[in-house]
Amino acid sequence: MSTLVLALLAGGVIGLSLGALGGGGSVLAVPALIYLLGFTPAAATAASLVIVTVTSATALAAHTRAGTVRWRGGALFAAAGLAPAMLGGTLSAGLPPALLTGAFAVVAGLAAYRMLRPSATRREESTVRTSRVALSGAGLGAVTGVLGVGGGFLAVPALVNVVGLRMRDAVGTSLLVITVNSLAALAARAGAAESLDWAVVAPFAGAAILGAWDGKRLAGKVSGDTLRRIFAWVLLAVAAFMLVDAVV
């Protein structure tokens, strides 16, 4: 199978999961780029940031029109992650491939766990603390910068628990946070981004955007809990494979 076809198929599947689940699907981009398309871990995380940025920005526009983006809370959360995202993006290029793969496997496993056991509970507005928002935003920014993932599986619960948003608004606002963090991490990797194989990355990103629209329709036909469980078990299997690959 040609590289272009693989890129289109992988992008479509990831976009489908993003559209159906509202977050977390982009975590599959890095393993797809490494094991299907032959990218090194460092190049895969850089390429994933490009894909995450364009898909999140596209989805953000749609959520903005729907009125589900809370700009004030989202801006504070995103601003806290700017410096860590840039620092993480700079540090990532110097990490050993095995360490990068292993760290990504751990984060992917955490994402699967959160999907299997969702526990987000909205915090009352009066208990929201700026320090907690800043700390959570900084942590997400660091994860985005180092591993090249959007972090929707972490951002949505944090926006519910820490910022006090309703779930529907948290999903829309998380796209603002993810877009900003991904752009910051990309800015720190400008050299790496320029050397990417755009003949692969561009169709991958385009297929992901188109797949996201189909994912929204799929979400209307199949139970969200069922989709989330299926995706979580697939992600858990991928995480286990990557962890074994990193260790061996």
Secondary structure, DSSP 8 states (H G I E B T S, - for coil): --HHHHHHHHHHHHHHHHHHHSSSGGGGHHHHHHHTT---HHHHHHHHHHHHHHHHHHHHHHHHHHT---HHHHHHHHHHHHHHHHHHHHHHTTS-HHHHHHHHHHHHHHHHHHHHS-------GGG--HHHHHHHHHHHHHHHHHH----HHHHHHHIIIII---HHHHHHHHHHHHHHHHHHHHHHTHHHHHTS-HHHHHHHHHHHHHHHHHHHHHHTTS-HHHHHHHHHHHHHHHHHHHHHHHH-
